[in-house]
Amino acid sequence: MSGRSGTSAKRALPRWREVAVAVVTGVLVVLAVALTPGVLGGSGGSGDAVVRATVTKPLPCTNTGAREGVRVEVDGQRRDATLSACGHNEGEQFDVVLPADAGAGPLEVRIAPSVAGQSTLLRPVALGLLALSCLSGGLYAWLFLRGPRRRPVLI
């Protein structure tokens, strides 16, 4: 049946350049995420310390860009810091993450993650799911570029 409407045997074969571009792009995305620290749930900084903070200047959440005042203990000294948060009560305590370079200047802290340690299984599973999503996106792009297939209809 050589009279198929416009399809050729050459067109039926996958275009390897398109497949190679999708594969290389997927590999580059997975490598970039795997080699960038802190992207998959890590702290991002090895010198960060988790300490207890007490709210000293609470702010309502009606203000945009609210920064509450908190008091933390750094190297045995009590210091005032700002926290990009709102809605806490005065005297409320919670864990915050101190930056590694907590110098003598103004101190800005962030709320600590609820999980104390990073799961050893988190990173490989996240990288596997990312690789699977890159594979499915590349397959979709290849199917889109390939175009529709016409099948002979048996009557």
N, C-alpha and C positions, 0 to 999 in steps of 0.2 A: 504494500500500500504506500506508494510513493506520492500519492496525491493528497496528502493531508494539507489542510488549508494553511499554508505558509510556514509550517514548522519544519525544521531541518534537524538532522541528526547532530549537527554541530551545536545547535542551540540547546539541545536536550542535555548535553554534558554540562556539568557545573563549571562556572567560570572561576578558575582557581585564583585569579587575582582578587576577586571579591571575597572569596573565602579566606584567603591569606590576610587581607586587610582586617577582616572581622576578628580573626584569631590573634593577630599581632596587637590589635587595639585592646582586646580582652586581657591578654597577658600583661600588657603595659599597665592597665588599670589595676589589676590584682597586685602587681609588683609595687606600684606607687602606694597603694593603700597598705600593703604589708610592710613597706619600709618606712612609712611615715609614723612616728611615735604618737600615741594618744588618739589615733583615729578610731580604733575599734574598742573603745571603752577604757583604755588605760589612762592613767593620770596625766600623761604627757610630760610630766616633770619628775625626775627621780628624787629631787631634794625637797619636795613638798611634804609638809607635816600637817597632820590633823590634830587640832586642839579644840577645847571647849570654849564657846563664846557666850557672853551674856548680853542681851539687848539693853542698851542704855538710852537710846533715842528712837523709839518706835515711830513709824510713819504709816498713815492710812494708804490704802492702795488707790486712792483717787488721784494722787499725784503721778504724773508720768515721769519715768526715770527716777523713782524714789530710791534714796540711799539711806538705809538705817544706820545708826551708830551702834557699834558693839564694842565690848571690852574683851580682850584676849590676853593670855599670858604667854610672852615670848622670852625665852631664856631667863625665866624667873622674874621678869618685870611685867607689870600690867600695862598694856598699851591700848589706846583707843584706835579703832579701825572703822572703815566704812564697808557696808555690805549692800550689794545691789539686790535689794529685796524689800518687801513691804508686808504689812499686816501682822507683824509679831507683837506680842505684849511686852511691856517693860519687865525686865527680870527673867524673861524666858531664856532657856539655855538650849543650845544645840551645837553640833560639831561643824567646824569650818576648816577649810584648807588654807594654810598660810603659804604664801609664795616662798620659794627657796631663798630669794634675796631680800629678806625682811630687814631692810636697813633702818636708819634712824628717821627717814622721812615719813610721809603719810603712808598708811598701811591700808591696803584693800584686800579683803578676803572674799572667798566664795563658799557657798554651802557644800559640805562634803557629801559625796555619794552615799546612798543608803547601804550599799554593800561594802563592807570593810576591805575585803580582798578581792582580787580579780580571779575569776574562775580560770583554771588551766585549760578548760575545754572551750571557753568563749572565743578565743582568737582563731583556732583552726576551724570551728564551725562557721564563724562569720566569714572567713576567707573562702570556705567551700561554697557558702551561699552566694557570695559575691561572684565567684567563678561560674557558678550555675546560672546566675542572672546575666552575666556577660555572654555565656554560651547561648542562652535563649534569645538574647537581643541580637546576636550575630546571626542566628538561624532565621529570625524574623526578617532581618535586613536582607539576607540572601534570598528568602522566599519572595520578598517584595520586589527585589531587583530581577528575579527570574521571570516574574510575570505569571499570568494564568496559564494553566495547562488545558488543552482541549483533548478530550477523550472521544473516541468514536462511539457513536450510539448504535446499539444493536436493536434492530426493530423486529 
